[in-house]
Amino acid sequence: MNLESLKAGGKRALAEAIAALESRPDDPEVQGLLEEAWDAQTGIAIGLTGPPGVGKSTLANALVKAFRGRGKTIAVAAVDPSSRASRGAILGDRARIDADPADTGIFVRSFAARDRLGGLADLAAPATVLFRALYDVVLIETVGVGQSETEIADIADLVVFCAQPASGDALQFMKAGVMEIPDLAVVTKSDMGAAARRAAADLKGALALAVRDGAPPKVMTCSANTGEGLPELTDALLTAAGSQTGPRLIARRRAQGQAWIDQSLKARFGREGYAAAGSETLLRPGETPFARERTAASVIRQRG
């Protein structure tokens, strides 16, 4: 199993690889695939986050069509709430994204959030690495988040915060820690008119101090149902994605790798076990996070 075999095998081969990531993550073959993918990431990951009911799924569906219309291949990682009975994703990917099964340029996968409270799923980070090695764009949709869930910043190259009209005033936006992470903010359901414009103004006020590269994140409005503002949002995302290059992208991906190492080790060994590894948890230059995590895990077992 390698990237070439996944490209040749299409959606079925990739689905089997994702299943292997979940069922046998420590398998040398799976680890080898992730190592290869880490060094072959040419795609860009865009994270959609925001409160429940804001319309992230509808927007994701519209963006899939928009990106495909621009000739971009796209993978979607949709993180769903979990079933208490089966532990699987409550909503299925086919219900969320209207994708043509025959279109090999689209791959959609749902992940169950399970016990994760940050809006993501355990498999989201390694799956994103694999998707970025195979597709131009990776769209990551979190479950509905509140004021402090910011994990999407640990795996996405661009974070889009979604808000809806009548979702609160500027003070409520300013109280949300999630407002510290977006690269771009969008008010959905812009067809609601004055209410959407008011929400956009409140968002701009809340983001005024969140300065990045000399300016606060851009605030846009769009309606996935009517298409209003969607071409402009697609343009903005592609422009922002194009700016994620060179040292800036390397630094962001390195931070993502370190965040995954830390989260994985804490989940496996607890905070005390993680602390016992000391500097062995730190990602070295030229190293993949998967190799460093294995090394650190070995050290924890020896010291435990």
DRENTI-429598 format. One record per residue: residue number from 1; residue in three letters; x, z negated, y of N, C-alpha, C in turn. Coordinates in steps of 0.1 Angstrom, whole numbers. Example, Ala and Ser with C-alpha at 12.3 -4.5 7.8 and 13.67 -1.06 7.14 Angstrom:
BEGIN
k,r,n.east,n.up,n.north,ca.east,ca.up,ca.north,c.east,c.up,c.north
1,ala,132,-78,-57,123,-78,-45,132,-78,-33
2,ser,128,-71,-22,137,-71,-11,129,-79,0
//
This chain:
BEGIN
k,r,n.east,n.up,n.north,ca.east,ca.up,ca.north,c.east,c.up,c.north
1,met,8,0,-12,0,0,0,9,0,13
2,asn,8,11,20,15,12,33,6,20,43
3,leu,12,21,55,4,28,65,0,42,62
4,glu,10,49,56,7,63,52,-4,64,42
5,ser,-4,55,32,-15,55,22,-28,52,28
6,leu,-28,43,38,-41,40,45,-46,51,53
7,lys,-37,58,60,-41,70,67,-47,81,58
8,ala,-41,83,47,-45,93,37,-58,89,30
9,gly,-60,76,28,-71,71,21,-84,69,29
10,gly,-83,70,42,-94,69,51,-100,55,52
11,lys,-113,54,55,-120,42,57,-120,33,45
12,arg,-122,39,33,-122,31,21,-109,24,19
13,ala,-98,31,21,-85,24,19,-83,13,29
14,leu,-87,15,41,-85,5,51,-94,-7,48
15,ala,-106,-5,44,-115,-16,40,-109,-24,29
16,glu,-103,-17,19,-97,-25,8,-85,-33,13
17,ala,-78,-27,23,-66,-34,28,-71,-47,36
18,ile,-82,-46,43,-87,-58,50,-92,-68,40
19,ala,-98,-64,29,-102,-73,19,-90,-80,13
20,ala,-79,-73,11,-67,-79,6,-61,-89,15
21,leu,-62,-86,28,-57,-96,38,-64,-109,37
22,glu,-77,-108,33,-85,-121,32,-83,-128,19
23,ser,-83,-120,8,-83,-126,-5,-69,-130,-10
24,arg,-58,-122,-6,-45,-126,-10,-35,-124,1
25,pro,-36,-132,11,-27,-130,23,-12,-132,21
26,asp,-9,-139,10,5,-142,7,11,-132,-2
27,asp,3,-122,-7,9,-112,-16,20,-104,-9
28,pro,31,-102,-16,42,-95,-9,38,-81,-5
29,glu,29,-74,-12,25,-61,-8,17,-62,6
30,val,8,-72,7,1,-74,19,10,-77,31
31,gln,19,-86,28,29,-90,38,38,-78,43
32,gly,41,-70,33,49,-58,36,41,-49,45
33,leu,28,-47,43,20,-39,51,19,-44,65
34,leu,18,-57,67,17,-63,80,30,-62,88
35,glu,41,-63,80,55,-61,86,56,-47,92
36,glu,52,-38,84,52,-24,88,43,-21,100
37,ala,31,-27,100,22,-24,110,27,-30,124
38,trp,33,-42,123,38,-49,135,47,-40,143
39,asp,56,-32,136,66,-24,142,60,-10,145
40,ala,47,-7,142,42,6,144,29,5,153
41,gln,28,-5,161,16,-7,169,17,2,182
42,thr,9,13,182,8,22,193,-5,21,200
43,gly,-15,15,194,-28,14,200,-29,2,210
44,ile,-40,1,217,-42,-10,227,-54,-17,223
45,ala,-54,-31,223,-65,-39,219,-72,-44,232
46,ile,-85,-42,232,-94,-46,243,-104,-56,238
47,gly,-103,-68,244,-112,-79,240,-124,-80,249
48,leu,-136,-80,243,-149,-83,250,-153,-97,248
49,thr,-154,-105,258,-159,-119,256,-169,-122,267
50,gly,-176,-133,265,-186,-137,274,-197,-145,267
51,pro,-207,-151,274,-217,-159,268,-226,-152,259
52,pro,-234,-159,250,-243,-153,241,-254,-146,249
53,gly,-258,-134,245,-269,-127,251,-265,-118,263
54,val,-252,-118,266,-248,-110,277,-248,-95,275
55,gly,-249,-91,262,-249,-77,259,-236,-71,254
56,lys,-228,-79,248,-214,-75,244,-216,-64,233
57,ser,-225,-66,224,-227,-56,213,-232,-43,218
58,thr,-241,-43,227,-246,-31,233,-236,-24,241
59,leu,-228,-32,248,-217,-26,256,-206,-20,247
60,ala,-203,-27,236,-193,-22,226,-198,-9,220
61,asn,-210,-8,217,-216,4,211,-214,16,221
62,ala,-217,13,234,-216,24,244,-201,27,246
63,leu,-192,18,246,-178,21,247,-172,29,236
64,val,-177,26,224,-172,34,212,-175,49,214
65,lys,-188,51,219,-191,65,221,-183,71,233
66,ala,-181,63,243,-174,68,255,-159,71,251
67,phe,-153,62,243,-139,65,239,-138,77,230
68,arg,-147,78,221,-147,89,212,-149,102,220
69,gly,-157,101,230,-159,113,239,-147,117,246
70,arg,-137,108,248,-125,111,254,-114,114,244
71,gly,-118,116,231,-109,120,221,-100,108,215
72,lys,-104,96,218,-97,84,213,-102,80,199
73,thr,-94,76,190,-98,70,178,-100,55,181
74,ile,-109,49,174,-112,35,177,-116,27,165
75,ala,-111,14,165,-115,4,155,-122,-7,162
76,val,-132,-12,156,-140,-23,162,-139,-35,153
77,ala,-135,-47,158,-135,-59,151,-146,-68,158
78,ala,-157,-69,151,-168,-77,156,-169,-91,150
79,val,-166,-101,157,-167,-115,152,-181,-120,153
80,asp,-186,-124,142,-200,-128,141,-201,-143,137
81,pro,-213,-149,141,-215,-163,136,-215,-162,121
82,ser,-213,-174,115,-213,-175,100,-225,-180,94
83,ser,-229,-175,82,-240,-181,74,-236,-194,68
84,arg,-244,-204,70,-241,-217,64,-241,-216,48
85,ala,-249,-207,43,-250,-205,28,-238,-197,22
86,ser,-236,-186,28,-226,-177,22,-212,-177,28
87,arg,-212,-183,40,-200,-183,48,-196,-170,54
88,gly,-204,-160,51,-201,-146,56,-207,-144,70
89,ala,-204,-132,75,-210,-129,88,-225,-127,88
90,ile,-232,-133,97,-247,-132,97,-251,-118,100
91,leu,-245,-112,111,-248,-99,115,-239,-89,108
92,gly,-244,-78,103,-235,-68,97,-230,-58,107
93,asp,-219,-52,104,-213,-42,114,-222,-30,116
94,arg,-230,-26,106,-238,-14,107,-250,-17,117
95,ala,-254,-30,118,-265,-33,127,-260,-34,142
96,arg,-247,-36,144,-241,-38,157,-237,-25,164
97,ile,-230,-16,156,-224,-4,162,-230,8,155
98,asp,-235,17,163,-241,30,158,-230,40,156
99,ala,-223,39,145,-212,48,142,-215,58,131
100,asp,-211,70,133,-213,80,122,-204,77,111
101,pro,-209,75,99,-201,72,87,-191,83,84
102,ala,-194,95,88,-185,106,85,-174,108,95
103,asp,-175,101,106,-165,102,117,-153,93,113
104,thr,-142,100,109,-130,92,105,-122,86,116
105,gly,-127,89,129,-120,83,140,-126,70,145
106,ile,-135,65,137,-142,52,140,-141,43,127
107,phe,-137,31,129,-138,21,118,-143,8,124
108,val,-154,2,118,-160,-10,122,-160,-20,111
109,arg,-156,-32,115,-155,-43,106,-160,-56,112
110,ser,-169,-63,106,-174,-76,110,-166,-87,104
111,phe,-163,-98,111,-155,-109,106,-164,-122,109
112,ala,-164,-131,99,-172,-143,101,-163,-153,108
113,ala,-168,-160,119,-161,-169,127,-158,-182,119
114,arg,-167,-186,110,-166,-198,101,-163,-210,109
115,asp,-152,-217,107,-149,-229,114,-142,-228,127
116,arg,-139,-216,131,-131,-213,143,-141,-215,155
117,leu,-137,-222,165,-145,-225,177,-141,-217,189
118,gly,-131,-208,188,-126,-202,200,-131,-188,202
119,gly,-141,-184,194,-147,-171,196,-142,-160,186
120,leu,-132,-164,178,-126,-154,169,-127,-158,155
121,ala,-121,-151,146,-121,-154,132,-106,-154,127
122,asp,-103,-161,116,-90,-162,111,-83,-149,109
123,leu,-91,-139,104,-85,-126,101,-83,-117,114
124,ala,-89,-121,125,-89,-112,137,-75,-108,141
125,ala,-65,-117,141,-52,-114,146,-45,-104,137
126,pro,-43,-107,124,-36,-97,115,-44,-84,114
127,ala,-57,-85,114,-65,-72,114,-62,-64,126
128,thr,-61,-70,138,-58,-63,150,-45,-56,150
129,val,-35,-63,144,-22,-57,143,-23,-44,134
130,leu,-30,-45,123,-32,-34,115,-39,-22,122
131,phe,-50,-26,129,-58,-16,136,-50,-9,147
132,arg,-41,-16,154,-33,-10,165,-23,0,159
133,ala,-20,-2,147,-10,7,141,-17,20,136
134,leu,-30,20,136,-38,31,130,-47,38,140
135,tyr,-51,31,151,-61,37,160,-55,36,174
136,asp,-61,45,183,-57,45,197,-62,32,204
137,val,-75,28,201,-81,17,208,-87,8,198
138,val,-85,-5,200,-91,-15,191,-100,-24,200
139,leu,-113,-24,197,-122,-32,205,-126,-44,197
140,ile,-123,-56,203,-125,-69,197,-137,-76,204
141,glu,-148,-78,197,-159,-85,203,-160,-99,198
142,thr,-159,-109,207,-160,-123,202,-175,-127,200
143,val,-176,-138,193,-190,-144,193,-192,-149,207
144,gly,-205,-153,210,-208,-158,223,-199,-171,226
145,val,-193,-171,238,-185,-182,241,-190,-190,253
146,gly,-185,-202,256,-190,-210,267,-179,-210,278
147,gln,-175,-222,282,-167,-224,293,-152,-225,290
148,ser,-149,-228,277,-134,-231,274,-128,-223,263
149,glu,-136,-214,257,-131,-206,246,-123,-194,251
150,thr,-110,-195,249,-101,-185,255,-91,-178,244
151,glu,-94,-180,232,-85,-175,221,-84,-159,222
152,ile,-93,-152,227,-92,-138,228,-80,-134,235
153,ala,-75,-142,244,-63,-138,252,-50,-138,243
154,asp,-52,-144,231,-40,-145,222,-39,-133,213
155,ile,-49,-124,213,-47,-112,204,-50,-99,212
156,ala,-57,-100,223,-60,-87,230,-50,-84,241
157,asp,-48,-71,243,-38,-66,253,-45,-66,267
158,leu,-59,-64,266,-67,-65,278,-79,-73,275
159,val,-83,-82,284,-95,-90,282,-105,-87,292
160,val,-117,-84,287,-128,-80,296,-139,-92,295
161,phe,-141,-98,306,-151,-109,306,-165,-103,310
162,cys,-175,-105,302,-188,-99,305,-198,-110,310
163,ala,-205,-107,321,-215,-116,326,-227,-108,328
164,gln,-239,-115,330,-251,-108,332,-258,-113,344
165,pro,-267,-106,350,-274,-110,362,-282,-123,359
166,ala,-282,-132,369,-290,-144,369,-284,-154,358
167,ser,-270,-153,356,-264,-161,346,-257,-173,353
168,gly,-259,-176,365,-253,-187,372,-247,-183,385
169,asp,-245,-193,394,-239,-190,407,-224,-191,406
170,ala,-217,-189,417,-203,-188,417,-196,-201,412
171,leu,-203,-212,416,-197,-225,411,-197,-226,396
172,gln,-207,-222,389,-207,-222,375,-196,-213,369
173,phe,-194,-201,375,-183,-193,370,-170,-200,372
174,met,-168,-207,384,-155,-213,387,-152,-225,377
175,lys,-163,-231,372,-161,-242,362,-156,-237,349
176,ala,-157,-225,346,-154,-219,333,-139,-216,331
177,gly,-133,-223,322,-119,-220,319,-116,-206,314
178,val,-127,-200,308,-125,-186,303,-123,-177,315
179,met,-126,-181,327,-124,-172,338,-109,-170,342
180,glu,-100,-178,335,-86,-177,338,-80,-165,331
181,ile,-86,-159,321,-80,-150,312,-83,-135,314
182,pro,-94,-131,321,-98,-117,321,-88,-108,329
183,asp,-86,-96,324,-79,-86,332,-89,-78,340
184,leu,-101,-78,335,-112,-71,342,-125,-78,339
185,ala,-135,-78,348,-148,-85,346,-158,-74,348
186,val,-169,-75,341,-180,-66,342,-193,-73,341
187,val,-202,-69,350,-216,-74,350,-224,-64,342
188,thr,-230,-68,331,-238,-59,323,-252,-58,329
189,lys,-260,-49,324,-274,-48,328,-275,-45,344
190,ser,-266,-36,348,-266,-33,363,-279,-27,367
191,asp,-287,-22,358,-300,-16,361,-310,-27,367
192,met,-306,-39,367,-315,-50,372,-313,-51,388
193,gly,-305,-42,393,-304,-41,408,-298,-52,415
194,ala,-306,-58,424,-301,-69,433,-295,-80,426
195,ala,-301,-84,414,-296,-95,407,-282,-92,401
196,ala,-280,-80,397,-267,-76,392,-256,-76,403
197,arg,-260,-71,415,-251,-71,426,-247,-86,431
198,arg,-257,-95,430,-254,-109,433,-245,-115,423
199,ala,-247,-112,410,-238,-117,400,-224,-111,402
200,ala,-223,-99,405,-209,-93,408,-202,-100,420
201,ala,-210,-103,430,-204,-110,442,-200,-124,438
202,asp,-208,-131,429,-204,-144,425,-191,-144,416
203,leu,-190,-133,408,-179,-132,399,-166,-129,408
204,lys,-167,-121,418,-156,-118,427,-151,-131,434
205,gly,-161,-139,438,-157,-152,444,-150,-161,435
206,ala,-155,-162,422,-149,-171,412,-135,-166,408
207,leu,-133,-153,409,-120,-147,404,-110,-146,416
208,ala,-114,-149,428,-105,-147,439,-92,-154,438
209,leu,-91,-165,431,-78,-172,430,-71,-168,417
210,ala,-77,-160,408,-71,-156,395,-62,-144,398
211,val,-52,-145,406,-44,-134,410,-34,-130,399
212,arg,-34,-117,395,-25,-111,386,-19,-98,392
213,asp,-6,-97,392,0,-85,397,-4,-83,412
214,gly,-5,-94,419,-8,-93,433,-23,-92,437
215,ala,-32,-92,427,-46,-90,430,-54,-97,419
216,pro,-66,-101,423,-75,-107,413,-80,-96,404
217,pro,-86,-100,392,-91,-90,383,-103,-82,390
218,lys,-103,-69,386,-114,-61,392,-127,-65,386
219,val,-138,-64,394,-151,-67,390,-160,-54,391
220,met,-166,-50,380,-174,-38,379,-188,-41,374
221,thr,-197,-32,375,-210,-33,370,-213,-21,362
222,cys,-221,-23,351,-226,-11,343,-238,-15,335
223,ser,-245,-5,331,-256,-6,322,-254,2,309
224,ala,-253,-4,298,-250,3,286,-263,11,282
225,asn,-275,6,286,-287,13,283,-289,26,291
226,thr,-286,26,304,-288,37,312,-276,46,314
227,gly,-264,40,311,-252,47,313,-246,45,327
228,glu,-253,39,335,-248,36,349,-235,28,349
229,gly,-225,34,355,-212,27,356,-203,28,344
230,leu,-208,33,333,-201,34,321,-188,43,322
231,pro,-190,55,328,-178,64,329,-167,57,337
232,glu,-171,50,348,-161,43,356,-154,32,349
233,leu,-162,24,341,-156,13,333,-147,19,323
234,thr,-150,30,316,-141,36,306,-128,41,313
235,asp,-130,47,325,-118,51,332,-109,39,335
236,ala,-115,28,340,-107,16,344,-100,10,332
237,leu,-107,10,320,-100,5,308,-89,13,304
238,leu,-90,26,304,-79,35,300,-68,34,310
239,thr,-71,33,323,-60,31,333,-53,18,331
240,ala,-60,8,328,-54,-5,326,-46,-5,313
241,ala,-51,2,303,-44,3,290,-31,10,292
242,gly,-31,21,301,-19,28,303,-8,21,310
243,ser,-12,10,318,-3,2,325,4,-9,316
244,gln,-2,-11,304,4,-20,295,15,-14,286
245,thr,27,-12,293,38,-6,286,51,-14,289
246,gly,62,-10,282,75,-15,285,76,-30,283
247,pro,84,-37,291,87,-51,290,74,-59,291
248,arg,64,-55,299,52,-62,300,44,-63,287
249,leu,43,-52,280,36,-52,268,44,-59,257
250,ile,57,-58,257,66,-65,247,64,-80,248
251,ala,64,-85,261,62,-99,263,48,-104,259
252,arg,38,-96,261,25,-100,257,23,-100,242
253,arg,29,-90,236,28,-89,221,36,-101,215
254,arg,47,-104,221,55,-115,216,47,-129,217
255,ala,40,-130,229,32,-142,230,21,-142,220
256,gln,15,-131,217,4,-130,207,10,-135,193
257,gly,22,-129,190,28,-133,177,30,-148,176
258,gln,35,-154,187,38,-168,187,25,-176,186
259,ala,15,-172,193,2,-179,192,-3,-178,177
260,trp,-2,-167,171,-6,-166,157,2,-175,148
261,ile,15,-175,149,23,-184,141,18,-199,143
262,asp,17,-203,155,13,-217,158,-1,-220,152
263,gln,-11,-211,154,-24,-214,148,-24,-214,133
264,ser,-17,-204,127,-17,-203,113,-10,-216,106
265,leu,1,-220,112,8,-232,106,0,-245,108
266,lys,-7,-246,119,-15,-258,122,-27,-258,112
267,ala,-33,-246,110,-44,-245,101,-40,-249,86
268,arg,-28,-245,82,-24,-247,69,-18,-261,66
269,phe,-11,-266,76,-4,-279,74,-7,-290,83
270,gly,-16,-288,93,-20,-298,102,-10,-299,113
271,arg,-13,-307,123,-4,-309,135,9,-316,131
272,glu,9,-325,122,21,-332,118,30,-323,110
273,gly,24,-315,101,32,-306,94,39,-295,103
274,tyr,31,-291,112,36,-281,122,48,-287,130
275,ala,46,-299,134,57,-306,142,69,-308,134
276,ala,68,-309,121,79,-311,112,88,-299,112
277,ala,83,-288,114,90,-275,113,100,-274,126
278,gly,96,-280,136,105,-280,148,107,-266,153
279,ser,119,-262,156,123,-249,162,121,-238,152
280,glu,118,-241,140,116,-230,130,104,-222,132
281,thr,95,-228,141,82,-221,144,84,-210,154
282,leu,95,-210,161,97,-201,172,101,-187,168
283,leu,94,-177,173,96,-163,170,109,-158,176
284,arg,118,-152,167,130,-147,172,129,-133,177
285,pro,138,-128,186,138,-114,190,140,-105,178
286,gly,132,-94,178,133,-85,167,127,-89,154
287,glu,120,-100,154,114,-106,141,99,-104,142
288,thr,92,-102,131,78,-102,131,72,-116,130
289,pro,60,-119,135,55,-132,133,52,-136,119
290,phe,49,-126,111,46,-128,97,58,-134,89
291,ala,70,-128,92,82,-133,86,85,-147,91
292,arg,84,-149,104,87,-162,109,77,-173,104
293,glu,64,-169,102,55,-179,97,58,-183,83
294,arg,63,-173,75,67,-176,61,79,-185,61
295,thr,89,-183,69,100,-191,70,97,-205,74
296,ala,89,-207,84,85,-220,89,77,-227,78
297,ala,68,-220,71,60,-226,61,69,-232,50
298,ser,79,-224,46,89,-229,36,96,-241,41
299,val,100,-242,53,107,-254,59,97,-266,58
300,ile,85,-264,62,75,-275,62,74,-281,48
301,arg,73,-272,38,71,-276,24,84,-284,20
302,gln,95,-280,24,108,-287,20,109,-300,26
303,arg,104,-301,39,105,-314,46,93,-323,43
304,gly,83,-317,37,71,-326,34,73,-334,22
//
